[in-house]
Amino acid sequence: MEFQESDSFSPSSFIQSSPQLAMHDENTKKSESESLLPASLKNGSMPGMKLIWTDASGSHQREQNTSLVSLYICQEQGKSFKGTSNYEDHQWNHEKQRPYCCSECGKRFTHSSSLRVHTRIHTGERPYCCSECGKRFPDSSRFQRHNRIHTGEKPYCCSECGKRFSDGSRFQRHNRIHTGERPYCCSECGKRFISSSNLQAHLRIHTGEKPYCCPECGKLFSTFRHLQTHTRIHTGEKPYCCPECSKRFSDHTSLRRHSRIHTGEKPYCCPECSKLFSQLSTLQTHKKIHTGEKPYCCSECGKQDDVLGGHVQCFNGTFHF
């Protein structure tokens, strides 16, 4: 094992290039536990500090000050160790705890059953079949979760609002609405999300990726939900029904927007004059009164307006909208 040593370094630049860091003084007696960087180290250089990290392959690199003791950090748990022997013993424990290794991708597992389920990713095997709809699944947990669609069972209940869920992962995501937790962050713009799937869908705004294609017209979409909504244009399906007037809609958003006619709800407020609106698009149109923006131009007479549909001009007895 080789170490690279240097007399001086900048902690701030070092932090950017290495994900796991630790510091230790030989006079302090700390147990072999996870070490955290103080704010003072992140903000500038600190003489007499030594930073050490391990990369994903288990190799080590080091910046050393002779007055300090070396630390080795476990990539899995964040625990730190004073010597290579202790660190290597700990790493061997990981391998003993996960003795089952996938021959395809190298991923390790604690139990042979977990490895067996994992290998179905590579083989495509789906031994669990739903007797109701024929859909197949690679493991029993996903199969049981799916069955609740047919049975209507929702064993997970939110203590805040009483909403019930058929699976634990959706229940956890829902809880973040109440706690405000948004653990997934976009590296491009810093926007945060309550689930990894929401983050992945958002990232396509930056990449421009549209992986979902309509088989009828070839139009591309960034999310499967948008594709589903679009396909109803072709099928004519309108699964969402207004309980007040029985009018039907192809998507939930349109139903929610429509329901405000009955409830009188106006959630969108103009920051300039405090006027309320039931739809965001109506608010955006209204704002042009304050800004003076007139983005629409009549092709017949050249008159500009904030709403082209409101402009009527008569030419030789013909009305142009």
Secondary structure, DSSP 8 states (H G I E B T S, - for coil): ------S---HHHHHHH-S------TTS---S-B----HHHHHS--TT--EEEE-TTS-EEEE--TTS---EE-TTT-BEESSHHHHHHHHHHHHHH--EE-TTT--EESSHHHHHHHHHHHH----EE-TTT--EESSHHHHHHHHHHHH----EE-TTT--EESSHHHHHHHHHHHH----EE-TTT--EESSHHHHHHHHHHHH----EE-TTT--EESSHHHHHHHHHHHH----EE-TTT--EESSHHHHHHHHHHHH----EE-TTT--EESSHHHHHHHHHHHH----EE-TTT--EES-GGG--EEETTEEE-
